[in-house]
């Protein structure tokens, strides 16, 4: 599992995740995700390189999103592959954290 | 869209008369210790099984997802994260489906009351949603069939996935055994 960040327009921190967000993958990124959640007001979690997502991986998304929201910030998900998006929809996470496939739309929603 | 699976609960699986040898094929068996770190061994094992039957990438995703959720449930809730307990995985083919059987010796649980409930409650808000608890829901969503058996000394969860149409016809089950298994899954 890989994790990197970049700052994009509007003060948004884009978090680029890559690999399998399974139990082991979630454990590998949880600390970094939580640190980012504590220091970013607008978080765009880029899932385009995530090939697998399980319920423990969902936790790695939901918990930081809650932390950002509690501080008045916003979180969005970007470009999950179809089966990862299916997991997000099956767990209804998409109803509380918006999913975008267009970067401009994601930026507009966060700012 | 994936079909909603059937869930069947049985008491004392042996009462169905299914011979234990049905699943006893060395390459289709994997024994794990009750630790989450053991799940890393399951991923390549599933890929090997999926290769044999030419499962698509999406079906492999569904199998990996269901197995991770089911096994995490056994380790974290069944064995309460206590290592040193067995989990035995076996596969079989019957009635056009590939079945993964998960046996453990954890205390029994009742699906209708707890873990295998298919919760269809409305969505929570970001402030109130529980970060956990999605595993069983995902299991229901991505498996073709689920069957739960209470064993004399543990639990058995059997998860089925439809074989690809062009999958090899080889099966470790005899025709008679396959018919037995199919009827068991279909009854409700």
Interface residues (C-beta under 8 A of the other chain):
Chain A: X20 X22 X23 X24 X52 X53 X54 X55 X56 X58 X59 X62 X63 X65 X66 X69 X70 X75 X82 X83 X86 X87 X90 X91 X92 X93 X95 X96 X97
Chain B: X2 X36 X37 X39 X40 X43 X57 X58 X61 X62 X64 X65 X68 X69 X72 X123 X124 X125 X126 X127 X129 X131 X132 X133 X134 X135 X137 X138 X141 X142
